[in-house]
Amino acid sequence: MTGVDRHPAKETLTLVAERYQTALAAYIESGNSEHLGEAYETARLALEANVPLPDFGLLHFAGLRNSLLPTGASGAFLERAEDFFLEGVAVYDMALRGYVSGMASLRKEIAERRRVEQELRDITFELARQRDELDREVRTRTTEIRLRAEELEGKNRQLVQANQEQSNFTYALSHDLKTPINTLYCFLEVLLEDYQADLKPGARELISDLIGTAARMRQLVDDVLDYSKIVGHQFTPERVDLQMLVRQVLKDMDSLAAGSQAEIRVGALPVVMGSPFQIRVLLTNLLSNALTYGSSGQKAQVRVECAPAGTAGKVRLSVSDNGPGIPEDMQERIFELFKRLHRYDQCPGSGIGLALCKRVAETHGTELRVISEPGKGAAFSVDLNLEEKQDG
């Protein structure tokens, strides 16, 4: 069995003993504190050489015997010898205290380390348990989300199909109605024109009323056709020059603008991305409403302008007028199909235009807004994507 030899070598012990005895004799003789300090140094060397405390005591006893016995021991010599020994023993005492304190600190550190290790094991176990539980919850939730997504996807397909079928049906029905209504309208006009002299006044008035009804029916069918086209219209965004488009729409509405004697102001309009067809429908209906519902007490004023939107990359297109305005309790209702603020005899229209504009806004990922107060006109606005500028 191998290990560290804790017993000092004989030569080392002899050297320590000689040094101790020489220093002891010098201190007993002189009482000089410098010699007393040698006791500390000699004891430290003895401790480093693994000289145990009993052996150190024997060294002192041998040195004491050699120093005192030949000359006799006086009280002062004995006190100096005792001080010298105690100085050396103090080294052993400090070492022992340090050992005891170190052992206590080591035991405390070991206990703390074991406590921390146990807490880490407990935390690791709890984390593993929570991780497994979370994994189960995630798998369960993922399954639920997948099933829900599949369900929503199926319903969305059904809605798209139903929407398309509704659009196709509306288009087909409106298209089929348009021909007989046009025929009826033409026949009534021919009847009134060719046989007006032979008709009684009441008959002529009745035929005129029928012509008006046929005209309203024709306009309604045209508006329904436009709505069905928007509902079923899928598009890839294209460049739309708003400045040019507004100019074209106003040109098509020359007679309406002239009849209303409106002052139309068009600001600087940018190029946006969207459906040219749908944005034309939007502008046509908004401008038509602005000209139709223009102020009756003063000159009608219509403005078309753009301003930065609240979202980067978008612009807010607005069409405003100085007409009678829209009561607050009607500002949501006007966007519903066939909802009107006025009777037909007060202001003609089918009640589809604003619903159509709302649908255009939705297909462009935004909404149609209205700001209005009674007697202060109305402003309709929609946010559109600006054309992305190509670098270089």
GIHU-V445151 format. One line per field, one symbol per residue. psi: psi as a letter, one per 40 degrees, with the letter a starting at -180 (. if undefined). A space follows every 10 residues. Layout:
psi = ???
This chain:
psi = hiahhehiid dddddddddd dddddddddd ehdddddddd ddddddddef hidddddddd dddddddddd eihidddddd dddddddddd dddddddddd dddddddddd dddddddddd dddddddddd dddddddddd dddddddddd dddddddddd dddddddddd dddddddddd dddddddddd ddddfddeii dddddddddd dddddddddd dddddddddd dehhihhihh hddddddddd defdddddde fihhhhahha hihahddddd dddddddddd ddfiheeihh hhhhiiihie hieiihhihi ifaeihidee eddeeihehi diidddhiie eddddddddd ddeefaihih hiihefaihh iihihihhhh i.
